[in-house]
Amino acid sequence: AHNIEDDSRMNPEFADRIKQLDKEASYYRNECGKAQAEVDRL
């Protein structure tokens, strides 16, 4: 498995970018779920 902690030792900026992208991905997954629930409701 890929270890983000190893990356942060080598390249902190890269690790921060990965964490940011992960946060955004979670947000959009959540928003998508809400939209789907709304569609199902209608």
C-alpha positions in Angstrom: 0.0 0.0 0.0 1.1 3.5 -0.7 2.1 5.5 2.4 1.4 9.2 2.5 3.6 9.7 5.5 6.6 8.5 3.5 5.8 11.1 0.8 5.5 13.9 3.4 9.1 13.2 4.5 10.3 13.3 0.9 8.0 16.2 -0.3 5.8 18.0 2.3 4.2 20.1 -0.4 3.1 17.0 -2.3 1.7 15.4 0.8 -0.3 18.6 1.5 -1.6 18.6 -2.0 -2.7 14.9 -1.6 -4.5 15.7 1.6 -6.2 18.7 0.0 -7.4 16.6 -3.0 -8.6 13.9 -0.6 -10.7 16.6 1.3 -12.1 17.9 -2.0 -13.0 14.4 -3.2 -14.8 13.6 0.1 -16.7 16.9 -0.3 -17.8 16.2 -3.8 -18.8 12.6 -3.0 -21.0 14.0 -0.2 -22.5 16.6 -2.5 -23.2 14.0 -5.2 -24.9 11.8 -2.6 -27.2 14.7 -1.6 -28.0 15.4 -5.2 -28.8 11.8 -5.8 -31.1 11.6 -2.8 -32.9 14.7 -4.0 -33.4 13.1 -7.4 -34.7 9.9 -5.8 -37.1 12.0 -3.7 -38.7 13.7 -6.7 
